Amino acid sequence: MTTTPDAPVPAEQSSGVGRSSTRAGSRVVIVGGGPGGYEAALVASQLGADVTLVERQGVGGSAVLTDVVPSKTLIATAEWMTLTESASELGIRPRGDEQVSFEAAFATVNARVVALANKQSTDIRTRLEREGVRLVDGTGRIDGPHQVVATTAHGDMKLPADVVLLATGARPRELPTAQPDGERILTWTQLYHLTEAPERLIVVGSGVTGAEFAGAYNALGADVVLVSSRDRVLPGEDADAAELIEQVFKRRGMEVLSRSRAASARRTENGVEVELTDGRVVSGSHCLIAVGGVPNTEDLGLAETGVAVNDAGHIQVDRVSRTTVRGVYAAGDCTGVLPLASVAAMQGRIAMWHSLGDAVSPLDLGQVSANIFTAPEIATVGIPQHRIESGEVNGAVTTLPLARNPRAKMLGISEGFVKLFSRRSSGTVIGGVVVAPRASELIFPITLAISNRLTVDQVAGAFTVYPSLSGSIAEAARTLHDARS
């Protein structure tokens, strides 16, 4: 997890808590219409500011149009294909001699994915217009701390500003030896133009994006090869969760090449070849390059205005989203704080609350829950287990396999677990991991416990439905009752 650098501003100004009067009528100009931008626009409008949002791609940005919304829609479709894995165990079988099987019609699947993303973009645009936000279709750059220049189809527009928010996001990282062509060698933004399932998809990169797409395409019927440069998939995640997902991938027929680094990818007459650094060549029909992102911070006027960036090009911000220039804020993937839409949205809201004088608490990454949309999903929040095992945090750990949960047995769920971490001195919940179907929903009670500093006894004392998967969270809390020392 990347920590947020502190900008050189007085620390006593960082919270803003207690300021009662807002700067109604202030001119707010936002560059970028993704979650960080449009959520900021809604807050600023609510506080009475005159708000202009500049977006070049479409309202919602890449998160809505080419990243989060379409990818999770595709993954939700793929998840449907895995629902019958336990059918025979539950006593479900084809009627008579009928053979029931399904295949993904990719033209239809991707048409739905694109249509849903566009609908979400339209809905956000309508909401912003209803709230009085001025929308400018174009590319924005700052011209000093109090003006944004928007380049549109009709020429340049100068937009005076009391507050500027930069929320320009990021784009897929490209490898010089594996240039995407949009047909056979693809980034994750280009997958939705496929009209047929890849016969053999080579996924380069086993981080969150690579693992999610590898799992989805495997479920949708493609033969998938996952190239991982590390010892296991999802190297930055909980070790037990990553090991379980890799086992699931292999059980479902995926080929996982561990400790294998891609050197290049090239087109062939009928497909692609990926050459590994050890000389091996992997052949396939398509190749997905999923090796991280690059912040969209070029040509923004940052250097000329004095806005500092780090070596990777990310805009440096503090915990209330301020840059190194007074009145200029930044939010989302362009800051490199944490590449999550939820974090971008909160950074944008915090920026407006702070700049317009409303009460605000600085961003606390320890309360951020994250989810990996594999099948099963992996959800995490709070302090990771390795910090406890290293002795950095004096905590206790408990793990409960879902296979012993009665509701999981009824649903035919045999893979997954719930982990809960508590501080030994106080019994306070400090972290957790859930690996399960819909883990993104199950992590919420643990997130609430952390944000409200609840103890394991308080969590254990709350009623859960019987039978339910969430019952394992309360059971995990009960096992930590005597963990104080």
C-alpha positions in Angstrom: 0.0 0.0 0.0 1.4 3.3 -1.0 1.4 6.0 1.6 0.5 9.6 0.9 3.4 12.1 0.9 3.0 15.2 3.0 3.0 18.4 1.0 5.0 21.3 2.5 2.1 23.1 4.2 1.4 23.9 7.8 0.3 20.7 9.7 -2.1 22.6 11.8 -4.2 23.4 8.7 -4.6 19.8 7.7 -7.9 18.8 9.3 -10.1 21.8 8.9 -12.5 20.3 11.5 -14.7 22.8 13.1 -14.9 25.4 10.4 -18.6 26.3 10.1 -18.8 28.8 7.2 -18.3 27.7 3.6 -17.1 29.8 0.8 -20.4 30.0 -1.1 -19.9 31.4 -4.6 -16.3 30.2 -4.9 -15.2 29.3 -8.4 -14.2 25.6 -8.5 -12.7 24.1 -11.7 -12.2 20.4 -11.8 -10.1 18.7 -14.5 -11.2 15.1 -15.0 -14.6 13.6 -14.7 -13.9 10.2 -13.1 -15.0 9.3 -9.5 -12.6 11.8 -8.0 -13.8 14.6 -10.2 -17.6 14.0 -10.3 -17.9 13.3 -6.6 -16.0 16.5 -5.9 -18.3 18.4 -8.2 -21.3 17.2 -6.4 -19.9 18.2 -3.0 -18.8 21.6 -4.2 -22.2 22.3 -5.7 -23.9 21.2 -2.5 -21.7 23.8 -0.6 -22.8 26.6 -3.0 -19.8 26.8 -5.2 -19.8 27.8 -8.9 -18.5 24.5 -10.4 -17.1 23.7 -13.8 -15.9 20.2 -14.7 -13.7 19.6 -17.7 -13.6 16.1 -19.1 -12.1 14.9 -22.5 -13.3 11.3 -22.6 -16.8 11.3 -21.2 -18.3 11.9 -17.8 -17.3 9.1 -15.5 -13.8 9.0 -17.0 -12.0 5.7 -17.6 -13.4 4.2 -14.4 -16.8 4.2 -15.8 -16.1 3.9 -19.6 -13.1 1.6 -19.9 -12.0 0.3 -16.5 -14.0 -0.4 -13.3 -17.6 -0.5 -14.6 -17.0 -2.5 -17.8 -14.5 -4.9 -16.3 -16.7 -5.7 -13.3 -19.7 -6.1 -15.6 -17.7 -8.6 -17.7 -16.6 -10.4 -14.4 -20.2 -10.5 -13.2 -21.1 -12.3 -16.5 -18.2 -14.7 -16.0 -19.3 -15.4 -12.4 -22.6 -16.6 -13.7 -20.7 -19.3 -15.6 -19.2 -20.6 -12.3 -22.5 -20.9 -10.4 -23.1 -24.5 -11.4 -19.8 -25.8 -10.3 -21.4 -27.4 -7.2 -24.6 -28.5 -9.0 -24.0 -32.2 -8.9 -23.1 -32.0 -5.2 -26.3 -30.3 -4.5 -28.3 -32.9 -6.4 -28.9 -30.8 -9.5 -28.6 -32.6 -12.8 -29.9 -32.3 -16.4 -33.4 -33.5 -17.0 -33.6 -36.9 -18.7 -31.0 -37.2 -21.5 -30.8 -33.5 -22.0 -27.4 -32.0 -22.0 -27.3 -28.5 -20.5 -24.3 -26.3 -21.4 -23.7 -22.7 -21.9 -21.2 -20.6 -23.9 -20.5 -16.9 -23.9 -21.6 -15.0 -27.0 -18.9 -12.4 -26.9 -20.4 -10.0 -29.3 -23.5 -9.9 -27.1 -21.5 -9.9 -23.8 -19.3 -7.0 -24.9 -22.2 -5.0 -26.4 -23.9 -5.2 -23.0 -20.7 -4.2 -21.2 -20.3 -1.1 -23.4 -24.0 -0.2 -23.2 -24.0 -0.4 -19.4 -20.9 1.7 -19.1 -22.4 4.4 -21.5 -25.6 4.3 -19.5 -23.7 4.9 -16.3 -21.9 7.8 -17.8 -25.1 9.3 -19.0 -26.7 8.9 -15.6 -23.8 10.7 -13.9 -23.9 13.5 -16.5 -27.6 14.0 -15.9 -27.1 14.2 -12.1 -24.3 16.7 -12.5 -26.3 18.9 -14.8 -29.3 18.7 -12.4 -27.1 19.9 -9.6 -26.0 22.9 -11.6 -22.5 21.8 -12.6 -21.2 23.3 -15.8 -19.7 20.6 -18.1 -17.0 21.3 -20.6 -16.1 18.6 -23.1 -12.4 19.1 -23.6 -8.8 18.7 -22.2 -7.9 20.9 -19.3 -4.6 22.2 -18.0 -3.7 24.7 -15.3 -2.4 28.1 -16.2 -1.2 29.2 -12.8 -3.0 28.5 -9.5 -6.1 30.5 -10.4 -6.9 29.5 -14.0 -7.6 26.5 -16.1 -7.4 26.5 -19.8 -9.8 24.0 -21.5 -9.0 23.0 -25.1 -12.3 22.2 -26.8 -13.5 21.5 -30.4 -14.3 25.3 -30.5 -11.0 26.5 -29.3 -9.5 27.4 -25.9 -11.6 28.5 -23.0 -10.1 30.3 -20.0 -11.7 29.3 -16.7 -10.9 31.5 -13.7 -10.7 29.5 -10.4 -10.5 30.0 -6.7 -10.0 26.3 -6.3 -8.6 23.8 -8.8 -8.9 20.0 -8.5 -6.9 17.7 -10.8 -8.4 14.3 -11.2 -7.0 13.1 -14.5 -6.6 9.4 -13.6 -4.2 6.9 -15.2 -3.9 4.8 -18.3 -2.5 1.2 -18.9 1.2 0.9 -18.9 2.6 -0.2 -22.2 5.8 -2.2 -22.8 8.0 -1.0 -25.6 8.5 -4.6 -26.7 4.8 -5.5 -26.6 3.0 -2.6 -28.2 -0.8 -3.0 -28.1 -2.5 -3.1 -31.5 -6.1 -3.3 -30.3 -6.6 -6.6 -32.2 -4.3 -9.3 -30.9 -2.1 -7.5 -28.3 -4.4 -5.7 -26.0 -4.6 -3.5 -22.9 -7.6 -3.9 -20.6 -9.3 -0.9 -22.2 -9.4 -2.7 -25.6 -10.9 -6.0 -24.6 -14.5 -4.9 -25.1 -14.2 -4.8 -28.9 -13.8 -8.6 -29.2 -16.7 -10.4 -30.9 -15.4 -13.9 -30.3 -13.8 -15.6 -27.3 -10.0 -15.7 -27.4 -9.1 -19.3 -28.3 -6.0 -19.0 -26.1 -5.4 -15.8 -24.1 -2.0 -15.0 -22.6 -2.2 -12.6 -19.7 1.0 -10.9 -18.9 0.9 -9.7 -15.3 -0.5 -11.4 -12.2 -1.5 -8.4 -10.1 -5.1 -7.5 -9.5 -6.0 -6.6 -13.0 -4.3 -9.6 -14.6 -5.8 -12.0 -12.1 -9.3 -10.6 -12.5 -9.3 -10.8 -16.3 -7.5 -14.2 -16.3 -10.2 -15.6 -14.0 -13.1 -14.0 -16.0 -11.9 -15.2 -19.4 -11.2 -18.7 -18.0 -14.8 -18.9 -16.8 -16.1 -17.6 -20.1 -14.5 -20.5 -21.9 -11.1 -19.2 -23.1 -7.9 -21.2 -22.6 -5.9 -18.9 -20.4 -2.1 -18.7 -19.7 -1.2 -16.4 -16.8 2.4 -15.2 -16.9 3.6 -14.2 -13.4 7.0 -12.8 -12.7 6.7 -13.6 -9.0 6.4 -16.8 -7.0 2.6 -16.6 -7.0 -0.2 -14.7 -8.4 -1.4 -11.5 -6.5 2.1 -11.0 -4.9 1.0 -7.9 -3.0 -2.0 -9.5 -1.4 -2.7 -11.7 1.6 -0.5 -14.8 1.1 -3.2 -17.3 2.1 -5.8 -15.7 -0.2 -3.4 -15.5 -3.1 -2.4 -19.2 -2.7 -6.1 -20.2 -2.6 -6.9 -18.2 -5.8 -4.0 -19.8 -7.6 -5.2 -23.2 -6.6 -8.7 -22.4 -7.9 -7.2 -21.1 -11.2 -5.3 -24.3 -11.7 -8.3 -26.5 -10.7 -10.3 -24.7 -13.4 -7.7 -25.5 -16.1 -5.7 -22.3 -16.2 -2.0 -22.6 -16.9 0.0 -20.4 -14.4 3.6 -19.7 -15.3 5.3 -18.6 -12.0 8.6 -16.8 -11.9 8.3 -16.1 -15.6 8.9 -12.6 -17.0 7.7 -11.6 -20.4 10.4 -10.0 -22.6 8.2 -9.3 -25.7 5.0 -10.0 -27.5 4.6 -10.0 -31.2 2.0 -10.7 -33.8 2.1 -13.9 -35.8 0.0 -14.8 -38.9 -2.9 -16.2 -36.8 -2.2 -15.0 -33.3 0.6 -13.9 -30.9 3.8 -15.1 -29.4 5.1 -14.0 -26.0 8.8 -14.6 -25.5 9.9 -15.0 -21.9 13.2 -13.8 -20.5 14.4 -17.4 -20.2 14.0 -17.9 -23.9 10.7 -19.9 -23.8 8.0 -18.8 -26.3 4.3 -19.0 -25.4 1.9 -19.0 -28.3 -1.7 -17.9 -28.2 -4.5 -16.2 -30.1 -4.5 -13.0 -28.0 -2.3 -11.3 -25.4 -3.5 -9.0 -22.6 -0.8 -6.7 -21.1 -1.7 -6.0 -17.5 1.4 -4.5 -15.9 0.1 -1.5 -14.1 -0.8 2.0 -14.9 0.8 5.4 -15.7 -0.6 8.7 -14.3 -2.1 11.1 -16.8 -0.1 14.1 -15.6 1.7 15.2 -18.8 0.8 18.5 -20.4 -1.1 19.6 -17.3 1.0 22.7 -16.6 2.3 21.2 -13.4 5.9 22.3 -13.6 5.1 25.8 -14.7 2.7 26.2 -11.8 5.0 24.6 -9.3 2.9 21.5 -8.5 5.3 18.8 -7.4 5.3 15.2 -8.8 7.3 12.2 -7.7 9.6 10.1 -9.8 6.8 8.1 -11.2 4.9 11.2 -12.3 2.2 11.1 -9.6 1.1 14.4 -8.2 2.2 14.8 -4.6 -0.7 15.4 -2.1 -1.2 15.4 1.6 -4.1 13.7 3.5 -6.6 16.5 2.6 -5.7 16.3 -1.1 -3.6 19.5 -1.3 -0.7 19.8 -3.7 2.4 21.9 -3.1 0.5 25.0 -4.6 -2.1 26.8 -2.5 -5.5 26.4 -4.0 -4.6 23.4 -6.2 -5.8 20.0 -5.1 -5.6 16.5 -6.7 -7.4 13.2 -6.3 -7.5 9.7 -7.7 -5.0 7.6 -9.7 -3.0 10.7 -10.8 -1.8 10.9 -7.1 -0.7 7.3 -6.8 -2.2 7.1 -3.2 -4.2 4.0 -3.8 -5.7 2.9 -7.2 -9.3 2.5 -6.1 -12.4 4.3 -7.3 -13.6 4.6 -3.7 -10.4 6.3 -2.6 -10.5 8.7 -5.6 -14.0 9.7 -4.7 -13.1 10.3 -1.1 -10.1 12.3 -2.0 -12.2 14.5 -4.2 -14.8 15.0 -1.5 -12.2 15.8 1.1 -10.6 18.3 -1.3 -13.9 20.2 -1.6 -14.8 20.0 2.1 -11.3 21.4 3.0 -11.0 24.0 0.3 -14.6 25.4 0.9 -14.3 25.5 4.6 -16.5 22.6 5.7 -15.7 20.1 8.4 -13.3 17.4 7.2 -11.2 14.5 8.5 -8.0 13.7 6.6 -7.9 10.5 4.5 -7.2 7.4 6.6 -6.0 4.6 4.4 -6.3 2.2 7.4 -10.0 2.3 7.0 -10.1 1.6 3.2 -11.6 -1.8 2.2 -10.5 -3.2 -1.1 -11.8 -6.1 -3.2 -10.4 -8.3 -5.9 -13.1 -9.6 -8.2 -11.9 -13.1 -8.8 -14.1 -16.2 -8.0 -14.1 -16.4 -5.1 -13.5 -12.7 -4.3 -10.8 -11.4 -2.0 -11.7 -8.5 0.3 -9.3 -6.8 2.7 -9.3 -4.0 5.2 -7.0 -2.6 7.8 -3.6 -3.8 8.9 -2.3 -6.8 6.9 -1.2 -10.0 8.6 2.5 -9.6 7.7 2.8 -6.6 9.9 1.6 -8.7 12.8 3.8 -11.6 12.0 6.9 -9.3 11.7 6.2 -7.9 15.2 5.6 -4.4 13.9 2.1 -4.6 15.3 1.2 -6.5 18.5 -1.8 -8.3 17.2 -3.7 -11.6 17.3 -4.9 -13.5 14.2 -7.6 -16.0 13.8 -8.7 -17.8 10.6 -12.0 -19.7 10.0 -12.5 -21.8 6.9 -15.8 -21.2 5.2 -16.2 -25.0 4.7 -17.4 -25.2 8.4 -20.0 -22.5 8.0 -23.5 -24.0 7.8 -24.7 -21.5 5.2 -21.6 -22.2 3.0 -22.4 -26.0 3.2 -25.9 -25.4 2.0 -24.7 -23.3 -0.9 -22.0 -25.8 -1.8 -19.1 -23.4 -0.9 -16.0 -25.3 0.1 -13.3 -22.8 -0.7 -12.6 -19.5 1.2 -12.1 -18.3 4.7 -12.6 -15.4 7.1 -9.6 -13.8 8.9 -9.8 -11.3 11.7 -7.0 -9.4 13.4 -7.2 -7.7 16.8 -4.8 -5.6 18.9 -3.7 -7.6 21.9 -3.6 -4.8 24.3 -7.2 -3.6 23.8 -9.0 -6.3 21.7 -9.8 -3.7 19.1 -10.4 -5.0 15.6 -7.5 -3.8 13.4 -7.9 -5.8 10.1 -9.5 -8.6 8.3 -9.6 -10.7 5.1 -12.6 -12.4 3.5 -12.2 -14.9 0.7 -15.7 -15.9 -0.5 -18.4 -15.3 -3.0 -19.5 -11.7 -2.5 -16.6 -11.0 -0.2 -17.0 -7.3 -1.3 -20.3 -7.3 0.7 -19.0 -9.4 3.7 -16.1 -7.1 4.4 -18.3 -4.2 5.3 -19.0 -5.2 9.0 -15.3 -5.6 9.5 -14.7 -2.1 8.0 -17.4 -0.7 10.3 -15.7 -2.3 13.3 -12.3 -0.7 12.3 -13.7 2.7 11.6 -15.6 2.8 14.9 -12.8 1.2 16.9 -15.0 -1.7 18.0 -13.5 -4.6 20.1 -13.8 -8.2 19.1 -16.2 -8.6 22.1 -18.5 -5.9 20.7 -18.5 -7.6 17.3 -19.1 -11.0 18.8 -22.0 -9.5 20.8 -23.9 -8.4 17.8 -26.6 -10.7 16.4 -26.1 -12.4 13.1 -28.7 -14.3 11.0 -28.5 -18.0 11.4 -27.5 -19.5 9.0 -25.4 -16.8 7.2 -21.9 -16.4 5.9 -21.5 -13.3 8.1 -21.9 -15.6 11.1 -18.3 -16.6 10.5 -17.2 -13.0 11.2 -18.9 -13.1 14.6 -17.4 -16.5 15.3 -14.0 -15.3 14.4 -14.4 -12.4 16.9 -15.4 -14.9 19.6 -12.2 -16.9 19.1 -10.2 -13.7 19.8 -11.9 -13.1 23.1 -8.9 -14.2 25.2 -6.2 -13.0 22.8 -5.2 -10.0 25.0 -1.7 -10.1 26.6 
